[in-house]
């Protein structure tokens, strides 16, 4: 008789536990969805619009007033990028085009831009925003004012669908496969850097770098090894004509033919790595670096040039105990890459004894001074 209540109780306990788990799952989903709304889940519609149909109409008298004014489209606004003599940064957060969203940059993004402008005064530096942005009047945004104090810095917006017209990926893009990716913003960024270099040539840089010296004398058509297995796309250069332009077209075809929306890196560093192996006729990243003649004019720089401190060591830029060691390791690098995906969680106090703080103070002094207490 004592077994019957025990079996009965166990069965009901199991049902109760299953029910509780289901309720908790629903609660987590609700909280997650709410967090997405608060954090601004990517609104991919701003990428898919062929025409900016929902843009607020800005009258001429509004532009001349103190109201924010829209950034010019990179395809329509002068000055245009000088082919092969421009450095490009991309900001790919997709923001609704139904409001006047102010132009915003974080301090470390602005530092990357200033360092490029400072060390490359004979190059244009274009910062391209992938959704409509509005620029506030001078004096309201110290970081923006700091980078615009350099005459070679230009801020522009672009529309992905129009930007792809006339390129090898135009028809594929209309299928919408890109927007069904598990990592849409990442993969759109991967595509936009290829499209930008296809259209203009020049140099693409991630927004989490700091240039330590000039790139003006570095021949175009290059990337850098990030590891023994991959050539990264965080620094990528292609010439606007001949081999460089052909390579850009090949990269766009590679992007669409082997696109995998479930793989974070397949469509970015994966594309560059596969193309490098093809043109260098080797599977070895080390051979690409030590025997540049076999790569038909495309140079794969050693890891120490752009990625001396890898992503697993990102803290070395931001923790004081690593400062001297990190400064020594990167003293011959052309730039440093600080892995914002991880390092954004660690702000540093201005004036702190860290490798990143020292490099920022030296290479983006105006932004560093305008950043406030934390950088």
The 8 nearest C-alpha neighbors of each residue, nearest first, counted from 0:
[[1, 2, 3, 4, 5, 6, 7, 8],
 [0, 2, 3, 4, 5, 6, 7, 8],
 [3, 1, 5, 0, 4, 6, 7, 8],
 [2, 4, 6, 5, 1, 0, 7, 8],
 [5, 3, 7, 6, 2, 8, 1, 0],
 [4, 6, 8, 2, 3, 7, 9, 1],
 [7, 5, 9, 3, 8, 4, 10, 2],
 [6, 8, 4, 10, 5, 9, 3, 11],
 [7, 9, 5, 11, 6, 10, 4, 12],
 [10, 8, 12, 6, 11, 7, 5, 13],
 [11, 9, 13, 7, 12, 8, 6, 14],
 [10, 12, 14, 8, 13, 9, 15, 7],
 [11, 13, 9, 15, 10, 14, 8, 16],
 [14, 12, 16, 10, 11, 15, 9, 17],
 [15, 13, 11, 17, 12, 16, 18, 10],
 [14, 16, 12, 18, 13, 17, 11, 19],
 [15, 17, 19, 13, 18, 14, 20, 12],
 [18, 16, 20, 14, 19, 15, 21, 13],
 [19, 17, 15, 21, 16, 20, 14, 22],
 [18, 20, 16, 22, 21, 17, 15, 23],
 [21, 19, 23, 17, 18, 22, 24, 16],
 [20, 22, 24, 18, 19, 23, 17, 25],
 [23, 21, 19, 25, 24, 20, 26, 18],
 [22, 24, 26, 20, 25, 21, 19, 27],
 [25, 23, 21, 27, 22, 26, 20, 28],
 [24, 26, 28, 22, 23, 27, 29, 21],
 [25, 27, 23, 29, 28, 24, 30, 22],
 [28, 26, 30, 24, 29, 25, 31, 23],
 [27, 29, 31, 25, 26, 30, 32, 24],
 [28, 30, 26, 32, 27, 31, 33, 25],
 [29, 31, 33, 27, 28, 32, 34, 26],
 [32, 30, 34, 28, 33, 29, 27, 35],
 [31, 33, 35, 29, 34, 30, 28, 36],
 [32, 34, 30, 36, 35, 31, 29, 37],
 [33, 35, 37, 31, 36, 32, 38, 30],
 [36, 34, 40, 32, 38, 33, 37, 39],
 [35, 37, 33, 39, 34, 38, 40, 32],
 [38, 36, 34, 35, 39, 33, 40, 32],
 [37, 39, 35, 36, 34, 40, 33, 41],
 [38, 40, 36, 37, 35, 41, 42, 94],
 [41, 39, 35, 36, 38, 42, 37, 34],
 [42, 40, 93, 43, 39, 92, 94, 184],
 [41, 43, 44, 93, 94, 40, 95, 45],
 [42, 44, 45, 46, 41, 93, 47, 178],
 [43, 45, 47, 46, 42, 48, 95, 93],
 [44, 46, 43, 47, 48, 93, 130, 95],
 [47, 45, 44, 43, 159, 48, 158, 160],
 [46, 48, 44, 45, 49, 160, 43, 159],
 [49, 47, 50, 45, 46, 44, 51, 160],
 [50, 48, 160, 161, 47, 51, 158, 159],
 [49, 51, 48, 52, 161, 158, 160, 53],
 [52, 50, 54, 53, 48, 49, 96, 45],
 [53, 51, 50, 54, 48, 49, 96, 55],
 [54, 52, 97, 51, 96, 55, 50, 98],
 [53, 55, 51, 96, 97, 52, 56, 98],
 [56, 54, 57, 53, 97, 98, 99, 96],
 [55, 57, 54, 58, 53, 59, 61, 52],
 [58, 56, 55, 61, 59, 62, 68, 60],
 [57, 59, 61, 60, 56, 62, 63, 55],
 [58, 60, 62, 61, 63, 57, 64, 56],
 [59, 61, 63, 58, 62, 64, 57, 66],
 [62, 60, 64, 58, 63, 59, 57, 66],
 [63, 61, 59, 64, 60, 68, 58, 66],
 [62, 64, 60, 61, 59, 65, 66, 68],
 [65, 63, 61, 62, 66, 60, 67, 59],
 [64, 66, 136, 67, 63, 61, 62, 135],
 [65, 67, 64, 61, 68, 62, 135, 136],
 [68, 66, 135, 134, 133, 65, 136, 69],
 [67, 69, 133, 134, 62, 66, 70, 135],
 [70, 68, 133, 132, 134, 71, 67, 131],
 [69, 71, 155, 156, 133, 132, 72, 68],
 [70, 72, 155, 76, 156, 73, 69, 75],
 [71, 73, 156, 75, 157, 74, 155, 76],
 [72, 74, 155, 75, 76, 157, 156, 71],
 [75, 73, 72, 76, 79, 157, 162, 71],
 [74, 76, 72, 73, 77, 71, 79, 78],
 [77, 75, 71, 73, 72, 74, 78, 79],
 [78, 76, 79, 75, 73, 80, 71, 74],
 [77, 79, 76, 80, 153, 81, 73, 75],
 [78, 80, 77, 81, 76, 73, 74, 75],
 [81, 79, 82, 85, 78, 199, 123, 125],
 [80, 82, 84, 85, 83, 79, 123, 199],
 [83, 81, 199, 84, 200, 239, 80, 201],
 [82, 84, 201, 200, 239, 238, 85, 81],
 [85, 83, 122, 81, 82, 201, 123, 86],
 [84, 86, 123, 201, 122, 124, 83, 81],
 [85, 87, 202, 124, 203, 201, 125, 123],
 [88, 86, 203, 125, 126, 124, 202, 204],
 [87, 89, 126, 204, 127, 203, 205, 206],
 [90, 88, 127, 126, 128, 91, 87, 206],
 [89, 91, 128, 92, 127, 129, 88, 126],
 [92, 90, 129, 93, 89, 128, 188, 184],
 [91, 93, 90, 94, 129, 184, 41, 130],
 [94, 92, 130, 41, 42, 91, 45, 43],
 [93, 95, 130, 42, 96, 92, 45, 41],
 [96, 94, 97, 45, 42, 98, 93, 130],
 [95, 97, 98, 54, 131, 53, 94, 45],
 [98, 96, 53, 95, 54, 55, 99, 100],
 [99, 97, 96, 100, 95, 55, 54, 53],
 [100, 98, 133, 101, 132, 97, 96, 55],
 [99, 101, 132, 98, 133, 102, 131, 94],
 [102, 100, 133, 132, 134, 103, 99, 135],
 [101, 103, 132, 134, 133, 100, 104, 135],
 [104, 102, 101, 105, 143, 140, 132, 134],
 [105, 103, 108, 109, 106, 102, 142, 143],
 [104, 106, 108, 107, 109, 103, 142, 110],
 [105, 107, 109, 108, 370, 110, 374, 104],
 [108, 106, 110, 109, 105, 111, 207, 374],
 [109, 107, 206, 111, 105, 110, 106, 207],
 [108, 110, 106, 112, 107, 111, 104, 113],
 [111, 109, 107, 113, 363, 108, 112, 366],
 [110, 112, 209, 108, 114, 208, 109, 113],
 [113, 111, 109, 115, 110, 114, 116, 108],
 [112, 114, 116, 110, 363, 115, 146, 111],
 [113, 115, 363, 117, 362, 111, 210, 112],
 [116, 114, 112, 113, 118, 117, 119, 210],
 [117, 115, 113, 119, 114, 118, 120, 124],
 [116, 118, 114, 115, 119, 113, 120, 362],
 [117, 119, 213, 115, 116, 212, 114, 120],
 [120, 118, 116, 122, 213, 121, 117, 115],
 [119, 121, 122, 116, 117, 118, 151, 123],
 [122, 120, 119, 123, 215, 151, 84, 116],
 [123, 121, 85, 84, 119, 120, 124, 86],
 [122, 124, 85, 151, 86, 152, 125, 84],
 [123, 125, 152, 86, 85, 151, 87, 153],
 [126, 124, 153, 87, 154, 152, 127, 86],
 [125, 127, 88, 154, 89, 87, 155, 153],
 [128, 126, 89, 155, 156, 88, 125, 90],
 [129, 127, 156, 90, 130, 89, 91, 157],
 [128, 130, 91, 157, 156, 158, 90, 127],
 [129, 131, 93, 128, 94, 45, 156, 132],
 [132, 130, 96, 156, 133, 129, 69, 70],
 [133, 131, 102, 100, 101, 69, 70, 130],
 [134, 132, 69, 101, 68, 102, 67, 100],
 [133, 135, 67, 102, 68, 101, 69, 136],
 [136, 134, 67, 139, 137, 133, 101, 68],
 [135, 137, 139, 138, 65, 67, 134, 66],
 [138, 136, 139, 135, 144, 140, 141, 143],
 [137, 139, 140, 141, 136, 144, 135, 143],
 [138, 140, 137, 136, 141, 135, 144, 143],
 [141, 139, 143, 142, 138, 144, 137, 135],
 [140, 142, 144, 143, 369, 145, 138, 139],
 [143, 141, 145, 144, 140, 366, 369, 109],
 [142, 144, 145, 140, 146, 141, 147, 104],
 [143, 145, 141, 147, 142, 146, 148, 140],
 [146, 144, 142, 143, 148, 147, 365, 366],
 [145, 147, 148, 143, 113, 144, 149, 142],
 [148, 146, 144, 149, 145, 152, 143, 150],
 [147, 149, 146, 145, 144, 150, 152, 143],
 [148, 150, 147, 151, 152, 146, 116, 117],
 [151, 149, 152, 148, 147, 153, 120, 116],
 [150, 152, 123, 149, 124, 116, 153, 120],
 [153, 151, 124, 150, 149, 147, 125, 123],
 [152, 154, 125, 124, 126, 155, 151, 123],
 [155, 153, 126, 125, 127, 70, 152, 156],
 [156, 154, 127, 71, 73, 70, 72, 126],
 [157, 155, 128, 72, 127, 129, 70, 73],
 [156, 158, 129, 72, 73, 128, 159, 130],
 [157, 159, 161, 160, 162, 129, 46, 130],
 [158, 160, 162, 46, 161, 163, 157, 129],
 [161, 159, 49, 163, 162, 158, 47, 164],
 [160, 162, 164, 163, 158, 159, 49, 50],
 [161, 163, 159, 160, 164, 158, 157, 194],
 [164, 162, 169, 160, 161, 166, 159, 165],
 [165, 163, 161, 169, 166, 162, 160, 168],
 [164, 166, 163, 169, 167, 168, 162, 161],
 [165, 167, 168, 163, 169, 164, 194, 248],
 [168, 166, 169, 251, 248, 252, 165, 170],
 [167, 169, 171, 166, 170, 172, 251, 163],
 [170, 168, 163, 164, 172, 166, 171, 167],
 [171, 169, 172, 173, 168, 174, 167, 164],
 [172, 170, 168, 173, 174, 169, 255, 175],
 [171, 173, 174, 169, 170, 175, 168, 177],
 [174, 172, 175, 171, 170, 169, 160, 176],
 [175, 173, 172, 171, 176, 170, 177, 178],
 [176, 174, 173, 177, 178, 172, 179, 171],
 [177, 175, 179, 178, 174, 180, 172, 260],
 [176, 178, 175, 179, 180, 183, 172, 260],
 [177, 179, 175, 180, 176, 183, 43, 47],
 [180, 178, 176, 177, 181, 175, 183, 260],
 [179, 181, 260, 183, 182, 178, 177, 261],
 [180, 182, 261, 260, 183, 179, 262, 263],
 [181, 183, 180, 185, 184, 186, 263, 260],
 [184, 182, 180, 186, 185, 178, 187, 181],
 [185, 183, 187, 186, 182, 188, 91, 92],
 [186, 184, 188, 182, 183, 187, 189, 263],
 [185, 187, 189, 183, 188, 184, 182, 190],
 [188, 186, 190, 184, 189, 185, 183, 191],
 [187, 189, 191, 185, 186, 190, 184, 91],
 [190, 188, 186, 267, 187, 191, 192, 185],
 [191, 189, 187, 193, 188, 192, 186, 194],
 [190, 192, 194, 188, 193, 189, 195, 187],
 [191, 193, 195, 194, 190, 189, 196, 188],
 [194, 192, 196, 190, 191, 195, 197, 247],
 [193, 195, 197, 191, 192, 196, 198, 190],
 [196, 194, 192, 198, 197, 193, 191, 199],
 [195, 197, 200, 199, 193, 198, 194, 237],
 [198, 196, 194, 247, 195, 199, 200, 244],
 [199, 197, 195, 196, 194, 200, 239, 166],
 [200, 198, 82, 196, 239, 197, 195, 201],
 [201, 199, 239, 196, 238, 83, 237, 82],
 [200, 202, 83, 85, 236, 84, 237, 238],
 [203, 201, 236, 86, 235, 87, 85, 204],
 [202, 204, 87, 235, 234, 86, 236, 88],
 [205, 203, 234, 88, 233, 87, 206, 202],
 [206, 204, 233, 207, 208, 88, 234, 203],
 [205, 207, 108, 208, 111, 88, 204, 89],
 [208, 206, 205, 337, 339, 336, 108, 111],
 [209, 207, 336, 111, 335, 206, 337, 205],
 [208, 210, 111, 335, 334, 114, 211, 336],
 [211, 209, 334, 114, 212, 115, 333, 208],
 [210, 212, 334, 333, 209, 362, 213, 332],
 [213, 211, 333, 210, 118, 214, 334, 119],
 [212, 214, 118, 119, 215, 211, 216, 210],
 [215, 213, 217, 216, 119, 212, 118, 333],
 [216, 214, 213, 217, 119, 122, 121, 218],
 [215, 217, 214, 218, 213, 219, 119, 212],
 [216, 218, 214, 215, 219, 213, 221, 220],
 [219, 217, 216, 220, 221, 215, 214, 238],
 [218, 220, 238, 236, 237, 221, 217, 201],
 [221, 219, 237, 236, 297, 238, 243, 298],
 [222, 220, 298, 236, 297, 299, 235, 219],
 [221, 223, 235, 299, 234, 300, 236, 298],
 [224, 222, 300, 299, 230, 231, 301, 302],
 [223, 225, 230, 302, 226, 301, 231, 229],
 [226, 224, 302, 231, 230, 306, 229, 223],
 [225, 227, 228, 229, 224, 302, 230, 284],
 [226, 228, 284, 229, 285, 225, 224, 283],
 [227, 229, 226, 284, 230, 283, 225, 224],
 [230, 228, 226, 272, 225, 231, 224, 227],
 [229, 231, 224, 272, 225, 223, 268, 271],
 [232, 230, 268, 225, 233, 224, 223, 229],
 [231, 233, 268, 234, 235, 267, 271, 222],
 [234, 232, 205, 231, 204, 235, 203, 268],
 [235, 233, 204, 232, 203, 222, 205, 223],
 [234, 236, 222, 203, 232, 202, 221, 233],
 [235, 237, 202, 220, 221, 219, 201, 203],
 [238, 236, 220, 243, 200, 219, 201, 196],
 [237, 239, 243, 200, 219, 240, 83, 220],
 [240, 238, 200, 244, 199, 83, 82, 243],
 [241, 239, 244, 238, 243, 242, 245, 200],
 [240, 242, 244, 243, 245, 239, 238, 246],
 [243, 241, 245, 244, 246, 240, 238, 296],
 [244, 242, 238, 237, 246, 245, 241, 240],
 [245, 243, 240, 247, 239, 246, 241, 242],
 [246, 244, 242, 248, 247, 243, 241, 249],
 [245, 247, 249, 243, 244, 248, 242, 250],
 [246, 248, 244, 250, 197, 249, 245, 243],
 [249, 247, 245, 251, 246, 250, 244, 252],
 [250, 248, 246, 252, 247, 251, 253, 245],
 [249, 251, 253, 247, 248, 252, 254, 246],
 [252, 250, 254, 248, 253, 249, 168, 247],
 [251, 253, 249, 254, 255, 250, 256, 248],
 [254, 252, 250, 256, 251, 255, 257, 249],
 [255, 253, 251, 252, 258, 257, 256, 266],
 [256, 254, 258, 252, 253, 257, 251, 171],
 [255, 257, 253, 254, 258, 252, 251, 259],
 [258, 256, 255, 254, 253, 259, 266, 265],
 [257, 259, 255, 254, 256, 266, 260, 265],
 [260, 258, 261, 262, 257, 265, 266, 180],
 [259, 261, 180, 181, 262, 258, 182, 177],
 [260, 262, 181, 259, 180, 263, 182, 265],
 [263, 261, 265, 260, 264, 259, 266, 181],
 [262, 264, 265, 182, 261, 260, 266, 185],
 [265, 263, 267, 266, 262, 268, 269, 186],
 [264, 266, 269, 262, 267, 263, 259, 268],
 [267, 265, 270, 269, 264, 254, 258, 186],
 [268, 266, 189, 269, 264, 270, 265, 232],
 [269, 267, 231, 232, 271, 270, 264, 272],
 [268, 270, 265, 272, 267, 266, 271, 264],
 [269, 271, 273, 267, 266, 268, 272, 274],
 [272, 270, 274, 268, 273, 269, 275, 230],
 [273, 271, 230, 275, 269, 274, 270, 229],
 [274, 272, 276, 270, 275, 271, 269, 277],
 [273, 275, 277, 271, 276, 272, 270, 278],
 [276, 274, 272, 277, 278, 273, 279, 271],
 [277, 275, 273, 281, 279, 282, 274, 280],
 [276, 278, 274, 280, 275, 279, 273, 281],
 [277, 279, 275, 280, 294, 276, 274, 295],
 [278, 280, 294, 276, 293, 281, 277, 275],
 [281, 279, 277, 278, 276, 282, 293, 294],
 [280, 282, 276, 283, 279, 277, 286, 287],
 [281, 283, 276, 284, 280, 277, 286, 279],
 [284, 282, 286, 285, 281, 287, 276, 228],
 [283, 285, 287, 286, 227, 228, 282, 288],
 [284, 286, 288, 283, 287, 289, 227, 301],
 [285, 287, 289, 283, 288, 284, 290, 281],
 [288, 286, 284, 285, 290, 289, 291, 299],
 [289, 287, 285, 286, 299, 290, 291, 301],
 [288, 290, 286, 287, 291, 285, 301, 299],
 [289, 291, 287, 292, 286, 288, 293, 294],
 [292, 290, 293, 294, 287, 288, 298, 289],
 [293, 291, 294, 290, 295, 296, 279, 297],
 [292, 294, 279, 291, 295, 290, 280, 287],
 [295, 293, 279, 297, 292, 291, 296, 278],
 [296, 294, 293, 297, 292, 278, 279, 291],
 [295, 297, 294, 298, 292, 220, 291, 293],
 [296, 298, 220, 294, 221, 295, 299, 291],
 [299, 297, 221, 291, 300, 296, 220, 222],
 [300, 298, 223, 222, 288, 221, 287, 224],
 [301, 299, 223, 288, 298, 224, 222, 304],
 [300, 302, 303, 224, 304, 288, 223, 299],
 [301, 303, 224, 306, 225, 304, 307, 305],
 [302, 304, 307, 301, 306, 305, 332, 329],
 [305, 303, 332, 302, 333, 301, 306, 300],
 [306, 304, 334, 335, 303, 302, 307, 332],
 [307, 305, 302, 308, 303, 309, 225, 336],
 [308, 306, 303, 302, 309, 305, 329, 304],
 [307, 309, 306, 312, 310, 313, 336, 335],
 [310, 308, 312, 311, 306, 307, 313, 225],
 [309, 311, 313, 312, 338, 308, 337, 341],
 [310, 312, 309, 313, 314, 308, 338, 341],
 [313, 311, 310, 314, 309, 315, 308, 316],
 [312, 314, 310, 315, 311, 316, 337, 338],
 [315, 313, 317, 316, 312, 318, 342, 311],
 [314, 316, 321, 313, 317, 312, 318, 325],
 [315, 317, 354, 355, 314, 313, 318, 353],
 [318, 316, 314, 353, 315, 355, 354, 319],
 [317, 319, 320, 315, 353, 321, 314, 316],
 [320, 318, 353, 322, 321, 352, 317, 354],
 [319, 321, 318, 322, 323, 353, 315, 324],
 [322, 320, 315, 319, 324, 318, 323, 325],
 [323, 321, 354, 353, 319, 325, 324, 320],
 [324, 322, 326, 325, 321, 327, 354, 320],
 [323, 325, 327, 321, 322, 326, 328, 320],
 [326, 324, 328, 322, 327, 323, 321, 329],
 [327, 325, 323, 329, 328, 324, 330, 354],
 [326, 328, 324, 325, 330, 329, 323, 331],
 [327, 329, 325, 326, 330, 324, 307, 331],
 [330, 328, 332, 326, 331, 327, 325, 307],
 [329, 331, 327, 332, 328, 326, 325, 333],
 [332, 330, 329, 333, 304, 328, 303, 327],
 [333, 331, 304, 329, 334, 330, 303, 305],
 [332, 334, 211, 304, 212, 210, 305, 331],
 [335, 333, 210, 211, 332, 305, 209, 208],
 [334, 336, 209, 208, 305, 337, 306, 210],
 [335, 337, 208, 338, 207, 306, 305, 209],
 [336, 338, 207, 339, 208, 313, 335, 342],
 [339, 337, 340, 341, 336, 310, 342, 313],
 [338, 340, 342, 343, 341, 207, 337, 344],
 [341, 339, 338, 342, 343, 344, 337, 207],
 [340, 342, 339, 343, 338, 344, 313, 310],
 [341, 343, 339, 344, 345, 338, 340, 313],
 [344, 342, 339, 345, 341, 340, 346, 338],
 [343, 345, 342, 346, 341, 339, 340, 347],
 [346, 344, 343, 342, 347, 317, 341, 314],
 [347, 345, 374, 373, 344, 343, 348, 342],
 [348, 346, 374, 373, 349, 345, 351, 317],
 [347, 349, 373, 351, 372, 374, 350, 346],
 [350, 348, 373, 351, 372, 374, 347, 356],
 [349, 351, 348, 352, 356, 357, 360, 347],
 [352, 350, 348, 349, 353, 356, 347, 319],
 [351, 353, 319, 350, 356, 354, 322, 357],
 [354, 352, 319, 322, 356, 317, 355, 351],
 [353, 355, 322, 316, 357, 356, 326, 358],
 [354, 356, 316, 358, 357, 353, 359, 317],
 [355, 357, 353, 359, 354, 358, 360, 351],
 [358, 356, 360, 354, 355, 359, 353, 361],
 [359, 357, 355, 361, 360, 356, 362, 354],
 [360, 358, 356, 363, 362, 361, 357, 355],
 [359, 361, 364, 357, 358, 367, 362, 363],
 [362, 360, 358, 359, 364, 363, 357, 211],
 [361, 363, 114, 359, 358, 360, 364, 211],
 [362, 364, 114, 110, 359, 113, 366, 365],
 [363, 365, 360, 367, 366, 361, 362, 368],
 [366, 364, 368, 367, 145, 363, 369, 146],
 [367, 365, 369, 368, 364, 363, 145, 142],
 [368, 366, 364, 370, 365, 369, 360, 363],
 [367, 369, 365, 366, 370, 364, 371, 360],
 [370, 368, 366, 367, 371, 141, 142, 365],
 [371, 369, 367, 368, 366, 374, 106, 373],
 [370, 372, 369, 373, 368, 374, 349, 367],
 [373, 371, 349, 348, 370, 374, 347, 350],
 [374, 372, 348, 349, 347, 371, 346, 370],
 [373, 347, 346, 370, 349, 348, 106, 372]]
